[in-house]
Amino acid sequence: MKRRLFVALGIALAAAFVAGPAPRPALADGVIIIDPPFPEPIPQPIPIRDVSLTIKYHRVDVTIENNVATTRIDQIFVNENDFLAEGTYIFPVPEGAAISDFVMWVDGEPVRGEVLEANEARQIYEDYVRRIIDPALLEYVGRGAIKASIFPVPPGDERRIEIEYSEILNVDQGMVHYSYPLNTEKFSARPLEEASVHVSVVSNDPIGSVYSPSHQIAVSRDGEYRFDVGYEERDVVPDTDFELYYGLTSDAIGMSLLTYKESATDDGFFLLLVSPRVEVDQDEVVAKDVILVLDSSGSMHGERLDQAKDALRYVLENLNRQDRFNVITFSTGTRVFANSLLDASPGEVDDALDFVEGLEAIGGTDVNRALEDAMSIAGGQRPTTVILLSDGLATEGEIETEAILRNVERAAPRNVQLFTWGVGDDVDTILLDRLAQDHGGASAYVREGQRIDEEVAAFYNKISTPVLSDIELDFSRDIIIEDFYPDPLPDLFAGTQLALVGRYRGDGPSSLTLRGEINGERQTFEYGDLTFRARAGGDEFIPRLWATRKIGALLNQIRLHGENPELVDSVVRLSVRYGIITEYTSFLIDEDDIFTDEGRTHLGQTFAEEEEAAAEVFTGAEAVDRAEAEGALKSAEAPAAAPLPTAVANAAGEMVQTDEVVRLVRDKTFVYRDGVWVDTAFDPTAYDPVQVSFLGDDYFELVETAPVLGDYFALGQQVIVVHGGQAIQVVEGDAPPVDVDTLAAPIEEESGATGAATGATGDDGEETVYGGDLPTSPPKRRGLLGGVCAPGLIVPVVGLVGLLPLVRKRR
């Protein structure tokens, strides 16, 4: 029963994962720490959040002009205590930033603060850690700070603080990275009423990809040289810094590369951002065929059919001039608007609109015949998009799922991409998801309360303007790319971007060739100066983004094709290593032995039992929930967020927050066990931890020598972390002296791993002899690529992973 209860939580977490990735609070937003004396009696120790003023709102406005960022911060703090409070305001300053304004308003008068260098600031951080017996500030060691004294603040009163600073953003081979410290969770006693970030960017160079691994952002593009992004939430406790990346490119299709390695001996992770121009000429748009297949059975009667009609109208009215189209409706039988594909001329579109307007909902559901008719109409040359909307199970004609899948497979031309939309909960999720997966498309669901027309219109806007189809990528011979997602590679569309994440072997300079088809002609794009990191370091969110997508793909494979021990083991180990909680692995946070092979094997057995019980559920709300959650993981744009504390009822029936049991710090996952935060890379059978006394001299010297340890020690008073091949355990009480220089020795790191490529294009269509990297996307229907070794654990290989990168169909 316990695990069943956690399943619902896991599904909700998976669906909401895009709130952000693993927090890496390298900086912090401002905090006001109240100085003693406090009213008696005061329990000791007092966490920082209990001796700081509450943050009411946090607003950030950023302007970036030609890579110079100016950040303006507006915060209000409230004294929610029942006593007069005074203390110190601290704002850790980003490296290289120049403070241009700092004002604290007291009774309408400005109060100025002072800017401290890193050494002075470190002493303040360490002093507060010793006084308050709370290591939360240790993660800011190595940073400068703004410091200001806070005059007495009466109970219920507020203090407003405004800060402005400027910094020059590094442009690393065409990729610009901006970061803002939005992590407030440990400094606010309650959620913020409002947290918002607005960034306005202007560049002299054309802007390609725009990407945030941390937050859901709204992006507004104004041509090739400027854009705005916005993030806003209310009643929120931010636990992740705001990160924004954007690429500068003069190419028709921009290419940017980010990489990460845990150590020099591990395989690396990469994120490749491919971004066509925002504005393209009609002559550069790939001509496509669109076939709309609508369920008009009796269950679609009323509002559902009206909204479906609106969705079809939107697609028909937004066809490109060189497109062709057709419409098929189905119930007990099928109705076809035309016997062949028609040009998207105004007259033909108007006739199709009249056809749609006259549709009625009556009869059963013969989805098999409708799809066979659609495939028979599809041509074999141009990219063809089939969009299926259905609200029920197959009840007429062929009704067996496997038989329908075989029939569509036989009938479908190679150039077809099938996108399925399930309307409501009474749909066959296995059929819809398998159809989309087998034919290079995607599946989506319109739930009760959602409008069909709005969902389909938003989707069609993204795919309406293809600029490159039938894509393949080749890296130079010395870089081996594997285990990448998405697989197969989708077509490229104007104004969108492809985020390809995977593993790599080899390092150093590389080049990339991008090939695709534009209106029947092969095009080639060459990119040079790509750098794959050789030593430890890089962009820490990439491993968790890779693990998020891989887990989603594995879960989807299990659901659609049945579980097997290798897939089960991979999901369990990846979930433990990267702290990704799913509907299958939510119970991990409540299990004791997740650190040994024996313990994980036991969890895998439990997982398999859960899957066997759930295998029969393919329709209804639970099945749709599961399909949506897995789809969100598989196509994630950002790493899955850590699970938040949950509310439970205490003995008095009051809802109270439970303690956190999972924390994500940099690229590590920590689990709370018996009062200790334990690194999931720690195996008690393989490591003999070196103990360090909490608040002892060695403790602070370690943080000063290796500031990265401050991020981990900031978790609490008892921590076990694996660093540089050695386990370090922070303990309360005395511990023997340690060799700080040896223990704190950092893993050899390397800066400048971000790469972005520029190059020339050609259209010779010549085949390059394959160097052994990334398979081509066609044929569209290919099985899942399996696991590789993740840092610190062994993941079984699924299928022919070692062979797939070596085989590519020649044209």
LOVEX-585053 format. One record per residue (C-alpha): x, y negated, z. Coordinates in steps of 0.02 Angstrom, whole numbers, padded with zeros to 5 digits, always signed. Each point is the difference from the previous one (the first is absolute). Layout:
REM residues N
XYZ
...
***
This chain:
REM residues 811
+00000+00000+00000
+00142-00118+00042
+00072+00015-00175
-00170-00021-00081
-00023-00164+00093
+00166-00060-00065
-00047+00041-00180
-00121-00146-00008
+00133-00116+00068
+00126+00066-00126
-00116-00032-00147
-00033-00178+00058
+00186-00031+00022
+00041+00070-00171
-00133-00108-00082
+00064-00156+00087
+00186+00036-00019
+00037-00150-00111
-00004-00116+00149
+00188+00018+00001
+00154+00108+00011
+00119+00042+00139
+00033-00159+00100
+00175-00064-00007
-00007-00156+00109
+00174-00064-00041
-00067-00169+00051
-00144-00052+00110
-00126-00139-00003
+00003-00117+00148
-00039+00055+00176
-00027-00098+00161
+00066+00092+00152
-00063-00060+00168
+00134-00033+00130
-00015+00054+00183
-00061-00030+00131
-00161+00093-00033
-00148+00006+00120
+00018+00146+00120
-00018+00145-00002
+00079+00038-00172
+00034+00180-00049
+00173+00036-00067
+00058+00020-00133
-00106-00120-00103
-00004+00030-00190
+00035-00153-00106
-00178-00004-00066
-00058-00024+00180
+00117-00146+00033
-00028-00094-00163
-00140-00110-00061
-00127+00073-00120
+00013-00047-00184
-00165-00072-00060
+00041-00016-00184
+00151+00016-00113
+00000-00091-00167
+00143+00003-00123
+00016-00102-00160
+00148+00033-00115
+00058-00087-00158
+00139+00076-00105
+00071-00105-00140
+00142+00077-00100
+00045+00117+00143
+00002-00134+00137
-00132+00047+00129
-00078-00124+00121
-00101+00082+00139
-00123-00098+00106
-00070+00081+00157
-00149-00055+00104
-00035+00095+00163
-00111-00032+00149
+00035+00084+00169
-00130+00014+00138
+00028+00023+00187
-00128+00133+00042
+00071+00024+00175
-00087-00070+00153
+00155-00097+00054
+00104-00146-00064
+00131+00067-00122
+00166-00069-00057
+00145+00085-00083
+00103+00008-00160
-00047+00005-00183
+00114+00106-00110
-00004+00018-00189
+00135+00114-00076
+00065-00088-00155
+00023+00093-00166
+00180+00021-00054
+00059-00144-00108
-00155-00107+00034
+00012-00188+00031
-00127-00069+00124
-00073-00162-00070
-00139-00027+00127
-00053+00066+00171
-00138-00081+00101
-00097+00056+00153
-00150-00109+00038
-00038-00040+00182
-00145-00120+00033
+00021-00070-00175
+00186-00032+00021
+00137+00096-00094
+00131+00095+00100
+00161+00052-00088
+00100+00158+00027
+00179+00054-00034
+00074+00119-00127
+00117+00132+00071
+00135+00098-00089
-00007+00190+00001
+00119+00020+00149
-00098-00123+00107
-00165+00080-00052
+00063+00175+00041
+00035-00051+00178
-00179-00063+00017
-00072+00161-00071
+00105+00107+00117
-00039-00109+00152
-00187+00021-00028
+00020+00188-00024
+00089+00012+00168
-00122-00115+00092
-00161+00072-00068
+00063+00180-00014
-00071+00007-00177
+00112+00034-00152
-00121-00074-00127
+00116-00146-00044
+00150+00110-00038
-00050+00020-00181
+00044-00183-00028
+00181+00011+00057
+00111-00073-00135
-00124-00138-00045
+00001-00182+00042
-00149-00079+00086
-00101-00157+00032
-00022-00028+00186
-00114-00123+00088
-00060-00023+00179
-00187+00014+00025
-00075-00127+00119
-00133+00066+00119
-00151+00066-00096
-00163+00001+00102
-00111+00155-00008
-00098+00000-00163
+00109-00135-00078
+00090+00012-00167
+00168-00046-00075
+00021-00025-00188
+00169+00029-00082
+00051-00044-00177
+00162+00057-00081
+00073-00028-00173
+00158+00080-00067
+00080+00024-00170
+00108+00139-00069
+00078+00050-00164
-00065+00170-00054
+00124+00121-00075
-00028+00048-00181
+00074+00173-00016
+00008+00042-00185
-00170-00079-00031
-00096+00052+00157
-00048-00130+00131
-00048+00052+00177
-00090-00109+00128
-00035+00058+00179
-00098-00082+00140
-00003+00062+00181
-00184+00036+00031
+00024+00135+00132
-00098-00063+00151
-00068+00159+00077
+00115+00007+00150
-00021-00184+00045
-00188-00025+00001
-00117+00067+00133
-00145+00007-00122
-00029-00005-00189
+00027-00163-00093
-00156-00092-00055
+00087-00034-00165
+00163+00048-00088
+00034-00063-00175
+00143-00019-00123
-00007-00097-00163
+00146-00002-00122
+00011-00110-00154
+00142+00039-00122
+00065-00103-00146
+00147+00056-00105
+00098-00062-00151
+00014+00182-00055
-00148+00109-00050
-00067+00103+00146
-00030+00185-00023
-00053+00115+00142
-00079-00065+00162
+00000+00126+00141
-00029+00010+00187
+00040+00163+00092
-00069-00067+00163
-00172-00080-00027
-00149+00001-00115
+00020-00163-00095
-00107-00091-00125
+00105-00055-00149
-00048-00145-00113
+00108-00018-00156
+00009-00168-00089
+00095+00043-00157
+00175+00073-00003
+00085-00124+00117
-00106-00016+00156
-00111+00100+00115
-00084-00008+00170
-00026+00140+00125
-00109+00000+00154
-00025+00110+00152
-00127-00034+00137
-00077+00101+00141
-00102-00040+00154
-00003+00086+00169
+00164+00085-00042
+00159+00050+00091
+00137-00013-00133
+00134+00131+00022
+00093-00019-00165
+00105-00138-00073
-00064-00076-00163
+00107+00054-00149
-00012-00064-00179
+00102+00049-00152
-00009-00075-00174
+00104+00030-00155
+00070-00126-00124
+00011+00058-00180
-00002-00066-00176
-00046+00168-00076
-00169+00048-00071
-00003+00136+00132
+00093-00040+00160
+00094+00132+00100
+00058-00012+00181
+00083+00130+00111
+00006+00018+00190
+00096+00141+00084
+00032+00072+00174
+00115+00129+00077
+00001+00061+00180
+00184+00048-00015
+00131+00019-00134
-00023+00190-00003
-00189+00001-00019
-00099-00013-00161
-00069-00174-00026
-00174-00072-00025
-00048-00123-00136
-00144-00113-00047
-00009-00054-00182
-00119-00143-00040
-00051-00012-00184
-00100-00156-00044
-00065-00053-00171
-00024-00186-00030
-00158-00080+00068
-00043-00083-00164
+00010+00100-00162
-00054-00033-00178
-00144+00104-00066
+00118+00073-00129
+00104+00072+00143
-00148+00088+00081
-00014+00187-00031
-00158+00042-00097
-00101+00128+00099
-00160+00101-00008
-00125-00006+00144
-00136+00131+00026
-00126-00035+00139
-00088+00155+00071
-00146-00039+00116
-00103+00118+00107
-00183-00047-00030
-00077+00142+00101
-00149-00030+00112
+00105-00034+00155
+00069-00157-00084
-00173-00078-00003
-00021-00179+00064
+00143-00107+00065
+00136+00125-00045
-00047+00002-00184
-00019-00189-00005
+00175-00023+00070
+00071+00133-00117
-00076-00093-00147
+00084-00160+00059
+00166+00093+00010
-00017+00063-00179
-00048-00174-00060
+00156-00072+00080
+00114+00125-00086
-00085-00022-00169
+00008-00190+00010
+00185+00004+00045
+00066+00115-00136
+00147-00068-00098
-00030-00042-00183
+00104+00147-00064
-00082+00129+00117
-00127+00133-00048
-00137+00069+00113
-00149+00113+00027
-00129+00035+00136
-00067+00170+00056
-00136+00027+00130
-00046+00167+00073
-00133+00083+00106
-00080+00165-00053
+00075-00035-00172
+00108-00138-00075
-00032-00157-00100
+00138-00075-00107
-00006-00182-00056
+00095+00038-00161
+00068+00155-00087
+00177-00072-00003
+00105-00136+00078
-00053-00176-00052
+00102-00159-00017
-00029-00124+00141
-00080-00127-00115
-00132-00118+00070
-00139+00087-00095
+00046+00176+00056
+00023-00057+00180
-00171-00086-00001
-00083+00160-00063
+00088+00099+00137
-00062-00123+00131
-00178+00027-00061
+00028+00189+00011
+00059-00017+00180
-00146-00111+00047
-00124+00134-00055
+00074+00139+00107
-00114+00090+00122
+00042+00118+00145
-00082+00168-00020
+00048+00185-00003
+00145+00104+00065
+00190-00016-00015
+00094+00083-00144
+00173-00074+00025
+00086+00140-00097
-00090-00037-00163
+00022-00188+00020
+00188+00016+00019
+00014+00123-00145
-00095-00124-00109
+00115-00141+00056
+00156+00102-00041
-00068+00047-00172
-00023-00185-00040
+00173-00051+00061
+00128-00023-00137
+00172+00077+00011
+00104-00155-00032
-00036-00155+00105
+00002-00002+00191
-00175+00049+00054
-00081-00043+00166
-00150+00103+00054
-00097-00072+00149
-00121+00119+00085
-00131-00061+00125
-00101+00134+00090
-00097+00008+00163
-00031+00187+00020
+00051+00180-00020
-00014+00093-00166
-00176+00076-00006
-00026+00031-00187
+00098+00099-00129
+00168+00058+00067
+00001-00032+00188
+00156+00094+00059
+00143-00120+00039
+00142+00109-00067
-00095+00035-00161
-00034-00185-00029
+00184-00039+00028
+00052+00134-00127
-00125-00062-00129
+00057-00181+00014
+00183+00054-00006
-00030+00092-00165
-00097-00145-00076
+00107-00148+00057
+00125-00075-00123
+00172-00037+00073
-00024-00189-00013
-00152-00006+00118
+00006-00072+00175
-00153+00042+00105
-00055-00114+00143
-00141+00065+00112
-00118-00095+00114
-00101+00090+00130
-00156-00097+00050
-00059+00038+00176
+00049+00150+00105
-00093+00142-00087
+00137+00027-00129
+00120+00141-00038
+00164-00078+00059
+00102+00150-00058
-00068-00014-00177
+00020-00188-00013
+00175-00003+00074
+00060+00148-00104
-00068-00077-00160
+00094-00162+00034
+00159+00087+00055
+00003+00121-00147
-00027-00137-00128
+00117-00138+00057
-00129-00114+00079
-00061-00039+00175
-00156+00032+00104
-00097-00123+00106
-00161-00002+00100
-00139-00126+00022
-00073+00021+00174
-00167-00055+00068
-00003-00190+00014
+00130-00023-00137
-00050-00065-00171
+00041+00109-00149
+00018-00146-00120
+00123-00095+00111
+00109+00154+00030
+00008+00049-00183
+00029-00180-00057
+00148-00019+00118
+00073+00163-00065
-00027-00043-00183
+00082-00170+00019
+00161+00092+00047
+00000+00118-00150
-00081-00108-00133
+00161-00065-00077
+00127+00140-00027
+00170-00057-00064
+00099+00164+00001
-00063+00179-00003
+00078+00174-00001
+00142-00058+00113
+00166+00083+00034
+00152-00059+00099
+00181+00055-00013
+00142-00047+00118
+00183+00019-00041
+00077+00172+00027
+00079-00031+00170
-00166-00037+00089
-00122+00142+00031
-00180-00053+00035
-00123+00124+00076
-00156+00023+00103
-00079-00162-00059
-00176-00072+00014
-00110-00033-00095
+00021+00152-00110
-00044-00002-00142
+00048-00178-00043
-00152-00108-00040
-00016-00123-00143
+00051-00181+00030
-00129-00139+00000
+00019-00188-00014
+00002-00089+00168
+00026+00160+00100
+00156+00094+00055
+00059+00177+00020
+00081+00040+00168
+00098+00162-00022
+00075+00073+00159
+00110+00154+00015
+00167+00078+00048
+00169-00017-00086
+00169+00085-00002
+00159-00084-00057
+00042-00183+00024
+00075-00154-00078
-00041-00098-00159
-00130+00073-00117
-00105-00047-00149
-00180+00038-00044
-00093+00029-00162
-00189-00026-00003
-00095+00070-00148
-00182-00010-00044
-00125-00021-00139
-00080-00161-00062
-00135+00029-00130
+00077+00157-00069
+00180-00060-00003
+00134+00055+00124
+00085-00143+00092
+00161+00004+00101
+00052-00117+00141
+00177+00005+00070
+00048-00056+00175
+00176-00012+00070
+00083-00047+00165
-00107+00112+00110
+00092+00044+00160
-00040+00155+00103
+00063-00017+00177
+00145+00112+00051
+00006-00032+00188
-00126-00019+00141
-00124-00144+00002
-00123-00086-00116
-00186-00028+00007
-00062+00105+00145
-00183+00013-00051
+00040+00105-00154
+00018+00172+00085
-00168-00019+00087
-00084-00058-00162
+00070+00154-00086
-00057+00113+00143
-00174-00080+00000
-00026+00036-00185
+00076+00173+00011
-00111+00050+00146
-00152-00064-00094
+00049+00100-00154
+00031+00158+00104
-00166-00015+00092
-00089-00026-00165
+00085+00153-00071
-00053+00103+00151
-00180-00058-00009
-00020+00028-00186
+00099+00161-00019
+00008+00079+00173
+00131-00002+00136
+00165+00092-00006
+00138+00011+00132
+00123-00112-00094
-00123-00143-00020
-00057+00018+00181
+00178-00005+00066
+00043-00151-00107
-00149-00100+00063
+00036+00039+00183
+00185-00043-00010
-00023-00159-00100
-00139-00058+00117
+00109+00027+00153
+00156-00079-00076
-00086-00156-00066
-00144-00019+00123
-00135+00011-00133
-00162+00056+00081
-00127+00083-00114
-00162+00095+00019
+00104+00159+00012
+00140-00057+00114
-00086-00120+00119
+00013+00133+00137
+00191-00013-00009
-00004-00152+00113
-00075+00109+00137
+00116+00150-00017
+00153+00024+00110
+00123+00095-00110
+00020-00092-00165
+00189-00014+00009
+00054+00180-00034
-00021+00115-00150
-00097+00121+00109
-00121-00136+00054
-00027-00063-00177
-00030+00177-00062
-00137+00017+00131
-00076-00165-00056
+00003+00062-00179
-00099+00153+00050
-00129-00112+00085
-00006-00109-00155
-00033+00152-00111
-00143+00055+00112
-00078-00173-00009
+00015-00001-00190
-00080+00171-00018
-00150-00060+00100
-00016-00160-00102
+00022+00081-00171
-00186+00030-00023
-00046-00184+00020
+00001-00078-00174
-00155-00111+00004
-00079-00119+00124
+00066-00147+00101
+00142+00099+00081
+00064+00060-00168
-00005-00174-00076
+00087-00073+00153
+00138+00126-00021
+00018-00029-00188
+00010-00188+00024
+00128+00013+00141
+00114+00114-00100
-00018-00110-00154
+00049-00152+00101
+00157+00087+00063
+00048+00068-00170
-00010-00171-00084
+00058-00104+00148
+00079-00168-00039
+00070-00012+00177
+00056+00128+00129
-00131+00071+00117
-00018-00096+00162
+00033+00075+00170
-00157+00054+00093
-00066-00130+00120
-00044+00036+00181
-00177+00066+00014
-00139-00048+00117
-00064+00133+00120
-00123+00000+00144
+00072+00001+00177
-00081+00075+00155
-00111-00154+00019
-00060+00014-00180
+00099-00154-00055
+00091+00002-00167
+00187-00023+00026
+00150+00009-00117
+00108+00155+00008
+00188-00016-00005
+00087+00000-00167
+00075+00168-00043
+00082-00039-00168
+00112-00148-00042
+00090-00038-00164
+00164-00095+00014
+00104-00036-00154
+00004+00167-00092
-00028+00106+00157
-00154+00074+00085
-00012+00013+00189
-00124+00104+00099
-00043-00032+00183
+00031+00155+00105
-00005+00004+00190
+00050-00183+00017
+00136+00008-00133
-00001-00068-00179
+00079+00141-00101
+00070-00016-00177
-00082+00134-00109
+00172+00032-00077
+00052+00067+00171
+00007+00189+00018
+00038+00052+00179
+00076+00162-00063
+00126-00094-00108
+00045-00156+00101
+00076-00028+00172
-00050-00182+00037
+00125-00124+00070
-00086-00091+00144
+00007-00188+00024
-00069-00091+00154
-00145-00118-00033
+00062-00179+00030
+00176+00063+00036
+00157-00082-00069
+00019+00134-00134
-00181-00026-00050
+00023-00184-00042
+00172+00028-00076
-00073+00131-00118
-00133-00122-00059
+00130-00136-00027
+00116+00117-00094
-00138+00080-00106
-00152-00118-00004
-00102+00132-00091
-00008+00095+00166
-00091-00150+00075
-00145+00035-00117
-00014+00176+00071
+00037-00042+00182
-00137-00133-00008
-00129+00140+00003
+00012+00023+00187
+00102+00050+00150
+00025+00182-00056
+00046+00035-00180
+00085+00139-00098
+00067-00054-00170
+00111+00089-00128
+00131-00123-00063
+00150+00043-00108
-00020+00186+00029
-00007-00018+00191
-00150-00002+00117
-00003-00144+00125
-00116+00009+00150
-00044-00154+00102
-00039+00054+00177
-00054-00084+00161
+00133+00012+00134
+00186+00029-00010
+00087+00083-00148
+00186+00032-00029
+00098-00134-00097
+00005+00024-00189
+00120-00044-00140
-00101-00143-00070
+00103-00026-00158
-00018+00182-00051
-00183+00017+00048
-00052-00163-00083
+00099+00031-00159
-00123-00041-00138
-00034+00111-00146
+00102-00074-00142
-00113-00129-00081
+00001-00092-00163
-00088-00161-00047
-00073-00048-00167
-00098+00156-00042
-00139-00094-00083
+00012+00006-00187
-00100-00070-00142
+00040+00025-00181
-00011-00107-00153
+00029+00056-00176
-00050-00001-00181
-00139+00094-00087
-00001+00098-00160
-00121+00101-00103
+00107+00129-00084
-00090+00142+00089
+00159+00104+00005
+00009+00139+00128
+00137-00019+00130
+00083+00163+00054
-00070+00028+00173
+00117-00027+00146
-00099+00100+00127
-00112-00121+00094
-00181-00047-00020
-00116+00110-00102
-00113-00081-00127
-00180-00029+00048
-00080+00103-00141
-00073+00124+00004
-00122-00088+00115
-00054+00159+00088
+00147+00061+00101
+00013+00078+00173
+00060-00086+00156
+00186-00024+00026
+00051+00076+00165
+00106-00045+00150
+00183-00037+00022
+00104-00018+00156
-00050-00148+00105
+00127-00071+00123
+00019+00111+00152
-00116+00140-00057
-00021+00135-00130
-00153-00008-00112
-00033+00152-00111
+00004-00029-00186
-00170+00016-00082
-00003+00070-00175
+00140-00026-00125
+00068-00164+00072
+00177+00042-00048
-00049+00038-00180
-00124-00138-00039
+00129-00141-00008
+00097+00100-00129
-00142+00030-00122
-00084-00127-00109
-00106+00020-00152
+00087-00070-00153
-00098-00105-00122
***
